[in-house]
Amino acid sequence: MMWQTYCAPSTLAEALTLRARHQASGRIIAGGTDLILELERGVRQAAVLIDIGRVPGLDHIAVEDGELRLGPLVTHNQVTGSAEVVANAFPLASACWQVGAPQIRNRGTVAGNLITASPANDAITPLWAMDATVTLASEARGWRTLRFDEFFLGVRHTVLQDDEVLVSINVPRLKPTERGTFLKFGLREAQAISVVNVAAIVDFGSQGLEDATARSPIRGARIALGAVAPTILRAGDAEAYLAGRCLTDEVIAQAAELAAQAARPISDVRASAEYRRALVRVLTAQALKKLRDGAERADWPARPVMLWGGTEGRFPARRHAAEFGENAAPGIHMVLNGVPTVLPRAHGKTLLRALREDAGLTGTKEGCAEGECGACTVWLDGIAVMACLVPAERADGCEVVTVEGLAGMDGQLHPLQDTFIQAGAVQCGYCTPGILMTATALLAEVPHPTVEEVKAALSGNLCRCTGYYSILQAIENAAAG
């Protein structure tokens, strides 16, 4: 059993009360994509989980006092899909789009990315460059707002106290004269932890963005570096050097060198310190050239793949508080593949284990149990998620669909299952349930996807046999009707 008690408050006030009551023995969970792994590996301990994931009103992105306000339940995919964020905080949108895979981005929150406090976490770097702040709340001590250099203390270490909850991320919108971008380098195209990441913002001043050229002096720049020090770094010497200068190739090269000198990287399994410093130089130069040339959005997808199915990407709110444990609620109630179901002994485990061990639905596979392979993909209230990173109690009162639920009640296969058979898109078959769930969610969202959209959807699903060619053909055949 990974935790003893699981609390599901229905208001922020209830969550703060629970936080104050349990202090160090309790952990706040929202998406859980980091916390579940930490509990599995023993990096963190928690007797009590306080799940705020269905507290109403905490998953909104609002504009107040010239700032974007992100609630603590705002997911990476919600940021990616927000026209307001894309227009006014593009570095953050770009970073969120490059986090994990669609199923991870549907559960993982920006707030969780900050609280985990890894210097390689992608969302922190653009927020630091944009001078964002965080607001924390405590039942006893009230609310306080902190700058990032006040909030982050070191690797996986923040000032967040045992009775506090992060309730808002406050992001100044880019000025009309500013452009910004985010670049990362990982060891693969998707599901990659940053070896190095860079966020850069340039203020082109009074000449305006349309007239900005390599011969136009800029007003200033902000450059933040990730995965090269215990916390995110601002490349202060590079920023000072750029102020008042034109973004010629020579100036960009010198600024990139100054940024590389600011880095304090270590050598680890992903890269040596020397390689990381060289990457800072390369990524900084690339970012500045993109901003100078107005090309920072050239690769931005016109229609980012979310795997929201027919939903709007928000999970339904919980109406009443609940508590699960040995002396609490007797079972977890859900609608499972269209059938009202109670799992009486599924407490303290992941949804993946509950489906296999308690519901007897072994179609959902465990490939990695770390959110890396996608074999355990299911739909939670219509949204594709990795079941290995979802607490079983989170599914209480929800609708869950597994691969067994794709076929009709009469046993008729789903059209996508038919095309998989016809195209020979199965070898060992272990990855197939997760891929079917992912692809079906994609087709519900985008009935006629491009090949690139199919690849983006499958970026979180690993197949070790077929090389994907038959899989892609099967999905194309299904889309064609």
Secondary structure, DSSP 8 states (H G I E B T S, - for coil): ---SEEEE-SSHHHHHHHHHHHGGGEEEESS-TTHHHHHHHTSS--SEEEE-TT-TTTT-EEEETTEEEE-TT-BHHHHHT-HHHHHH-HHHHHHHHTSS-HHHHHH-BHHHHHHH--TT-TTHHHHHHTT-EEEEEETTTEEEEEEHHHHEEETTEES--TTEEEEEEEEE---TTEEEEEEEE-SSSSS---SEEEEEEEE-GGG-STT--TTSB-SEEEEEEESSSSS-EE-HHHHHHHTT-B--HHHHHHHHHHHHHH------SS--HHHHHHHHHHHHHHHHHHHHHT-TTTT--SS-----TTS-S-----SS-EEESTTSBS-EEEEETTEEEEETT-TTSBHHHIIIIIS--TTS--S-SSSSS-TTEEEETTEEEEGGGSBGGGGTTEEEE-GGGTS-TT----HHHHHHHHHT--SS-SSHHHHHHHHHHHHHH-SS--HHHHHHHGGG---SSSTTHHHHHHHHHHHT-
